[in-house]
């Protein structure tokens, strides 16, 4: 899902992802945790990276894992984003939240040269 590069992107991503996650049979706690990871990864992409911002969701039935992947255009040279004007206590915890909820996280470069930030969550 291609997302706008702006402050509405996290909410848009959560709204679109919820019915997909529910259709995969996740319980409410699993849906909540996955939506929180989605929100944090998308927020990081719009706060620190260039467009595009693309959300990918994958489920692996045999392993019971959900992979949340957000692709972005790489670091901004001048990160003057909507988060720059926010109080310090309102940001800076995203990766800690993702690490607490996910079994594994990493960053890689995809075939199109976009930066992928992803997290695997166990659904079993």
Secondary structure, DSSP 8 states (H G I E B T S, - for coil): -EE-SSTTHHHHHHHHHHHHHHHTT--HHHHHHHHHHHHHHHHHHHHHB-S-EEEEEEEETTTTEEEEEEEE--B-SS---TTTTS-GGGSS-HHHHHHHH-SEEEEEE-TTS-EEEEEEEE--
